[in-house]
Amino acid sequence: MLLGFVILYLILSIGVGMYAATRVKNTEDYFSAGRSLPMFIVIAMVFATWFGAETVLGIPATFMEENLGGTISDPFGASLALILFGLFIARPLYRMRLLTIGDFYRRRYNRPVEVAMSLAIALSYLGWVSAQVVALGLVFNVLSAGEITQAQGILIGASVVLLYTLFGGMWSVALTTFLQMTVIVVGLLWIAWLVGAMPEVNGVAPVIEHAAAAGKFEFWPELEWVAIVTFVAGLLTMGFGSVPQQDVFQRANSSKNENVAVWGTVIGGVAYLLFAAVPLYLTYAATLVDPALTGSLLQEDAQRVLPGFVAAHLPLVAQIIFFGALLSVIMSTASGTLLAPSVTISENILKGFLSERNLEDRHFLAITRGVVVVFTVGVVLYSLWSLQHETSIHSMVENAYKVTLATAFVPLVAGLFWKRANNAGAGLSILLGLFTWLAMELFAPEAALPPQFAGFLMSCSGMLLGSLLLGRKPAS
């Protein structure tokens, strides 16, 4: 019965997505919903896209295995990225009337920078989308009591998300996300109320006190160089690395005006940080209600603690609500992060090679949809590989932003706020950042200075050296 309700919810999501497809008339509709979305939709998209599998499954697992400091990259770094983008990046980019964030690199610098950055941005999404698809596989495995393997669940989940994203683009993301955000917020708050009423839990305060006594709220690093650098690198990997991302840009760019672009992103980021506490509360409360179950699940896979607890201790209606909310969480993130790299590849890489053919808009839209399918296949293959190598959801998401921190962040910020930034600076910034990061990942992955942070520092150096010494004039 539980699986049946979940299937009905999936069908409803597909139906909403297919309805949204009727509003797609051209590539601008597909990429940015005609830049017409109001504040409440933008907030919902920002919140629901980032409130993904890692927030409900990955972050609580990291919290249980480590402490609050272990979650510095997400939700703290992720929220920082959204707030920074809203306050400083959204307005100038919105005024430029771009289709993708890759367009900025072409206008501010040149075509090679555009292609390099678009490749880096698209590559970064592979881990993030795969994390959502792996989580979908986990949900189907739990719901079917093992009848559906996690690998089979990955294939089912990817197919559903592909189906409603493929045809409706940003309109599908917008409308399905608003539905999914409603389910997420109402569902998880109700589940939290049910769990808080259990005699073993008895509210919020006992859970907080128990977690504090167990040292789970330890946040700041030890006062030693290595620990501090690791902590800062964890914050900046997502805090800066998530800024030059197509999904964040797309949500701001879909707004009906620049004030909505700014404050919709900021409010969505703050809401994400605050609401991320709910899964932490639920997961830790599970240890008070059933220590034996949670202990065994922690040894097996900490990501299964919360869904396993809900399936074992909550009534059917609550299970339906929880797994509906969990699916909403995952699908809202998966759809947005599947669309973002696909439109980046088609607009900023393929279109340049096809421009001589004078493609009509409808033909380019068909090519973009083809890229969505191809990228989905890549996501499924990477998800199956990650499943085989037991990579955690939280790690998959955290690793996704290393390449953009090392290569894309500095050229974006310098291009917006430093007039002397030029093509030579951007090129050297990308090269130094990329090769430093890759070299350290290969030869010194456990160094005191994390590879992506070293890449970021070299990217800053490259921009300064290239712009001041190798180029006399800033890019037009």
Secondary structure, 3 states (H helix, E strand, C coil): CHHHHHHHHHHHHHHHHHHHHCCCCCHHHHHHHHHCECHHHHHHHHHHHHCCHHHHHHHHHHHHHCCHHHHHHHHHHHHHHHHHHHHHHHHHHHHCCCCCHHHHHHHHCCHHHHHHHHHHHHHHHHHHHHHHHHHHHHHHHHHCCCCCCHHHHHHHHHHHHHHHHHHHHHHHHHHHHHHHHHHHHHHHHHHHHHHHCCCCCCCCHHHHHHHHHCCCCCCCCCCCHHHHHHHHHHHHHHHCCCCCCHHHHHHHHCECCHHHHHHHHHHHHHHHHHHCHHHHHHHHHHHHHCHHHHHHHHHHCHHHHHHHHHHHHCCHHHHHHHHHHHHHHHHHHHHHHHHHHHHHHHHHHHHHHHHHHCCCHHHHHHHHHHHHHHHHHHHHHHHHHHHHCCCCHHHHHHHHCHHHHHHCHHHHHHHHHCCCCCHHHHHHHHHHHHHHHHHHHHHCCCCCCCHHHHHHHHHHHHHHHHHHHHCCCCCC
